[in-house]
C-alpha cells in the first residue's frame, strides 16, 4: 500500500484565523492559507487554498495518466500540459465544488486528434484522482499542436 501525507495547521477562528500546509516531499513547506487566500485574493498569490491543491493534484495525475496511455499506444509525447480549473459556488449548505475542467494541450508525433482525444478520455476516467473526485462533474478539452 502506498501512502502520502500532508499536514495542515490552523490558528485562530474560522474567519480571521490562518493556517499553513506542508507536504511530506517538501514541495510545500508551511505554505500559508486562510479565508483571504481562498475567497478574497483575486490574483491567488497571497497563499494557497484547498481548491488550488485539488487542481494541482488532478492536473498532475491526469497528465501522467495521459502519458501512460500514449506510451501504451506505442507513441511518445514530446510535451503534455494540463490546466485544471476547479469551479466552486456558494450553495445550500455552503461552498461546493461544482465542476473540474481539464484543458490538455499536447505534442505527440504520429498521433492524430481523434486518437489523442480517445486516449485523454481514457486517462481522465482512469486516473486515481479523477476516480477519487467522481462525485464532481469532470470535463475535458484536448488539443494537439
Residue frames relative to the residue before (quaternion, step in Angstrom):
aa qw qx qy qz dx dy dz
X 1.0000 0.0000 0.0000 0.0000 0.00 0.00 0.00
X 0.2800 -0.7528 0.5802 0.1351 3.54 -0.95 0.98
X 0.0208 -0.7963 0.6044 -0.0125 3.60 -0.88 0.94
X 0.0545 -0.7607 0.6464 0.0237 3.55 -1.11 0.81
X 0.1513 -0.8125 0.5586 0.0702 3.58 -1.01 0.71
X 0.0548 -0.7142 0.6944 0.0687 3.47 -1.43 0.43
X 0.2120 -0.7764 0.5827 0.1130 3.55 -1.14 0.62
X 0.1132 -0.7705 0.6252 0.0517 3.53 -0.94 0.96
X 0.1078 -0.7594 0.6403 0.0419 3.56 -1.07 0.87
X 0.0855 -0.7860 0.6119 0.0213 3.60 -0.94 0.93
X 0.0705 -0.7854 0.6144 0.0258 3.56 -1.00 0.84
X 0.7893 0.2892 -0.2337 0.4886 3.56 -0.82 1.02
X 0.6846 -0.4774 0.3486 0.4265 3.52 -1.33 -0.05
X 0.7388 -0.4445 0.2850 0.4188 3.58 -1.30 0.18
X 0.7626 0.4064 -0.2442 0.4401 3.61 0.56 -1.07
X 0.8093 0.2922 -0.1342 0.4916 3.59 0.92 -0.81
X 0.5390 0.6345 -0.4039 0.3791 3.58 1.22 -0.19
X 0.1697 -0.7605 0.6095 0.1460 3.50 -1.32 -0.12
X 0.1588 -0.7972 0.5779 0.0727 3.49 -1.26 0.37
X 0.2132 -0.7343 0.6133 0.1977 3.48 -1.37 -0.22
X 0.2153 -0.7628 0.6001 0.1079 3.51 -1.25 0.55
X 0.0878 -0.7841 0.6144 -0.0018 3.53 -1.04 0.95
X 0.2507 -0.7649 0.5753 0.1451 3.55 -0.98 0.86
X 0.6459 -0.5361 0.3887 0.3798 3.54 -1.19 0.60
X 0.6824 0.5077 -0.2887 0.4396 3.59 0.96 -0.86
X 0.4654 -0.6616 0.4566 0.3704 3.56 1.18 -0.54
X 0.3937 0.7178 -0.4855 0.3066 3.60 1.24 0.03
X 0.7349 0.1444 -0.1161 0.6523 3.55 1.18 -0.63
X 0.0114 0.7857 -0.6179 0.0273 3.56 -0.85 0.94
X 0.8217 -0.1985 0.0626 0.5305 3.52 -0.38 1.33
X 0.1495 0.7987 -0.5527 0.1849 3.54 0.97 1.02
X 0.3958 -0.7551 0.4642 0.2401 3.63 -0.60 1.08
X 0.0805 0.7562 -0.6491 0.0169 3.52 -1.29 0.55
X 0.1548 0.7704 -0.6058 0.1247 3.52 -1.23 0.50
X 0.7641 -0.3402 0.2575 0.4839 3.56 -1.30 -0.16
X 0.6513 0.5209 -0.3229 0.4476 3.59 0.92 -0.87
X 0.7069 0.4529 -0.2781 0.4668 3.60 0.83 -0.92
X 0.6860 0.4822 -0.2879 0.4626 3.57 1.16 -0.45
X 0.8461 0.2026 -0.0579 0.4895 3.57 0.83 -0.95
X 0.7566 0.4186 -0.2105 0.4562 3.61 1.10 -0.53
X 0.6736 0.5181 -0.3069 0.4286 3.59 0.82 -0.96
X 0.3188 -0.7955 0.4890 0.1627 3.57 -0.20 1.31
X 0.7417 0.4117 -0.2404 0.4718 3.59 0.90 -0.86
X 0.4368 -0.7399 0.4266 0.2826 3.60 1.27 -0.11
X 0.5426 0.6636 -0.3796 0.3480 3.59 1.22 0.19
X 0.5297 0.6542 -0.4031 0.3592 3.61 1.23 -0.14
X 0.7470 -0.2361 0.1872 0.5927 3.59 1.23 -0.37
X 0.5958 -0.5799 0.4127 0.3720 3.54 -1.23 -0.09
X 0.1623 -0.7484 0.6266 0.1449 3.55 -1.35 -0.18
X 0.6740 -0.5267 0.3178 0.4089 3.58 -1.14 0.48
X 0.6507 0.5309 -0.3319 0.4297 3.60 0.99 -0.78
X 0.6230 0.5248 -0.3313 0.4761 3.59 1.06 -0.75
X 0.6666 0.4981 -0.3041 0.4639 3.58 0.98 -0.81
X 0.6087 0.5205 -0.3458 0.4888 3.60 1.09 -0.65
X 0.6445 0.5197 -0.3182 0.4619 3.59 0.96 -0.88
X 0.6576 0.5069 -0.3122 0.4616 3.59 0.93 -0.86
X 0.6574 0.5052 -0.3086 0.4663 3.57 0.93 -0.89
X 0.6836 0.4869 -0.2936 0.4576 3.57 0.91 -0.91
X 0.6500 0.5214 -0.3234 0.4485 3.60 0.89 -0.90
X 0.7021 0.4690 -0.2832 0.4549 3.58 0.83 -0.94
X 0.6612 0.5031 -0.3123 0.4606 3.60 0.93 -0.83
X 0.6768 0.4982 -0.2873 0.4596 3.57 0.86 -0.98
X 0.6585 0.5104 -0.3190 0.4518 3.60 0.92 -0.87
X 0.6463 0.4963 -0.3160 0.4859 3.58 0.99 -0.80
X 0.6475 0.5138 -0.3211 0.4622 3.61 0.94 -0.84
X 0.6316 0.5203 -0.3290 0.4713 3.60 1.04 -0.74
X 0.6252 0.5332 -0.3336 0.4621 3.60 0.99 -0.82
X 0.6570 0.4980 -0.3096 0.4738 3.59 0.98 -0.80
X 0.6282 0.5281 -0.3384 0.4604 3.61 0.99 -0.77
X 0.6697 0.4920 -0.2939 0.4723 3.57 0.92 -0.91
X 0.6395 0.5187 -0.3185 0.4696 3.59 0.98 -0.84
X 0.6716 0.4956 -0.2937 0.4660 3.59 0.94 -0.88
X 0.6423 0.4901 -0.3169 0.4968 3.59 1.25 -0.39
X 0.5918 -0.6253 0.3400 0.3785 3.58 1.30 0.15
X 0.6448 0.4913 -0.3269 0.4859 3.59 1.23 0.32
X 0.2916 -0.7489 0.5670 0.1807 3.55 -1.29 0.23
X 0.3416 -0.7425 0.5326 0.2198 3.59 -0.65 1.05
X 0.4067 -0.6689 0.5633 0.2642 3.56 -1.13 0.71
X 0.7729 -0.1535 0.1215 0.6036 3.56 1.02 -0.90
X 0.0678 -0.7433 0.6645 0.0368 3.51 -1.20 0.78
X 0.0012 0.7888 -0.6142 0.0231 3.57 -0.94 0.90
X 0.0545 -0.8004 0.5970 -0.0067 3.56 -0.83 1.03
X 0.1478 -0.7184 0.6724 0.0997 3.52 -1.08 0.87
X 0.1265 -0.7758 0.6158 0.0535 3.58 -0.70 1.10
X 0.0985 -0.7909 0.6035 0.0226 3.56 -0.82 1.04
X 0.1711 -0.7717 0.6089 0.0664 3.54 -0.67 1.17
X 0.1543 -0.7946 0.5843 0.0588 3.58 -0.73 1.10
X 0.0586 -0.7965 0.6014 -0.0221 3.53 -0.92 1.01
X 0.0787 -0.7853 0.6137 0.0197 3.57 -1.07 0.82
X 0.4524 -0.6409 0.5389 0.3070 3.51 -1.22 0.55
X 0.0449 0.7881 -0.6055 0.1014 3.53 -0.63 1.22
X 0.5348 -0.5467 0.4931 0.4145 3.54 -1.30 -0.18
X 0.5757 -0.1553 -0.7959 0.1053 1.88 -1.47 1.96
X 0.8168 -0.0544 0.0463 0.5725 3.66 1.16 0.02
X 0.7844 -0.2888 0.2291 0.4988 3.56 -1.27 -0.34
X 0.0330 -0.8082 0.5850 -0.0593 3.55 -0.87 1.07
X 0.3856 -0.6662 0.5797 0.2673 3.56 -1.00 0.80
X 0.1487 -0.8372 0.5256 0.0269 3.55 -0.57 1.22
X 0.8180 -0.0765 0.0403 0.5687 3.58 1.20 -0.16
X 0.1600 -0.7361 0.6476 0.1150 3.49 -1.35 0.39
X 0.1094 -0.7807 0.6124 0.0589 3.55 -0.91 0.94
X 0.1829 -0.7610 0.6174 0.0792 3.54 -0.94 1.01
X 0.0788 -0.7883 0.6102 0.0053 3.56 -0.66 1.15
X 0.0686 -0.8350 0.5445 -0.0405 3.55 -0.20 1.37
X 0.0339 -0.7503 0.6602 0.0073 3.54 -1.04 0.91
X 0.0392 0.8370 -0.5423 0.0613 3.55 -0.85 0.94
X 0.2012 -0.7097 0.6578 0.1518 3.46 -1.37 0.44
X 0.1422 0.7823 -0.5831 0.1666 3.54 -0.48 1.28
X 0.3095 -0.7681 0.5299 0.1828 3.61 -0.23 1.22
X 0.8213 0.2546 -0.2018 0.4690 3.55 -0.98 0.94
X 0.6546 0.4939 -0.3164 0.4769 3.61 1.23 0.00
X 0.2870 -0.7570 0.5584 0.1812 3.57 -0.90 0.91
X 0.7096 -0.4989 0.3069 0.3917 3.56 -1.28 0.47
X 0.6507 0.5289 -0.3307 0.4331 3.61 0.91 -0.85
X 0.6848 0.4644 -0.2826 0.4853 3.58 0.90 -0.92
X 0.5994 0.5552 -0.3532 0.4558 3.61 1.06 -0.72
X 0.6700 0.4911 -0.2930 0.4734 3.58 0.91 -0.92
X 0.6381 0.5304 -0.3220 0.4559 3.58 0.98 -0.83
X 0.6861 0.4743 -0.2836 0.4732 3.58 0.88 -0.94
X 0.6359 0.5204 -0.3267 0.4669 3.60 1.04 -0.75
X 0.6382 0.5156 -0.3271 0.4688 3.61 0.99 -0.78
X 0.6386 0.5131 -0.3228 0.4740 3.57 0.99 -0.82
X 0.6501 0.5085 -0.3107 0.4714 3.59 0.97 -0.84
X 0.6332 0.5390 -0.3310 0.4460 3.59 0.96 -0.86
X 0.7017 0.4634 -0.2682 0.4701 3.57 0.90 -0.90
X 0.7711 0.4180 -0.1968 0.4382 3.58 1.01 -0.77
X 0.5459 0.6257 -0.4304 0.3541 3.59 1.09 -0.39
X 0.5894 -0.6287 0.3767 0.3398 3.61 -0.92 0.87
X 0.6578 0.4938 -0.3292 0.4638 3.61 0.99 -0.71
X 0.6092 0.5324 -0.3532 0.4697 3.62 1.00 -0.70
X 0.6692 0.4939 -0.3036 0.4649 3.57 0.92 -0.89
X 0.6489 0.5120 -0.3213 0.4622 3.60 1.03 -0.75
X 0.7388 0.3891 -0.2086 0.5092 3.58 1.12 -0.67
X 0.2493 0.8365 -0.4647 0.1488 3.58 1.24 0.36
X 0.5961 0.5762 -0.3705 0.4187 3.62 1.15 -0.40
X 0.6837 0.4444 -0.2595 0.5174 3.58 1.30 -0.32
X 0.4827 -0.6464 0.4903 0.3299 3.62 -0.92 0.76
X 0.1026 -0.7852 0.6103 0.0226 3.58 -0.87 1.02
X 0.0877 -0.7909 0.6050 0.0296 3.57 -0.71 1.09
X 0.1818 -0.7888 0.5840 0.0606 3.54 -1.25 0.51
X 0.0003 0.7174 -0.6945 -0.0546 3.51 -1.21 0.68
X 0.0543 -0.8009 0.5959 -0.0218 3.55 -0.89 1.01
X 0.0363 0.8090 -0.5817 0.0761 3.54 -0.82 1.02
X 0.3182 -0.7177 0.5909 0.1857 3.53 -1.02 0.90
X 0.5159 0.6696 -0.4504 0.2876 3.56 -1.15 0.49
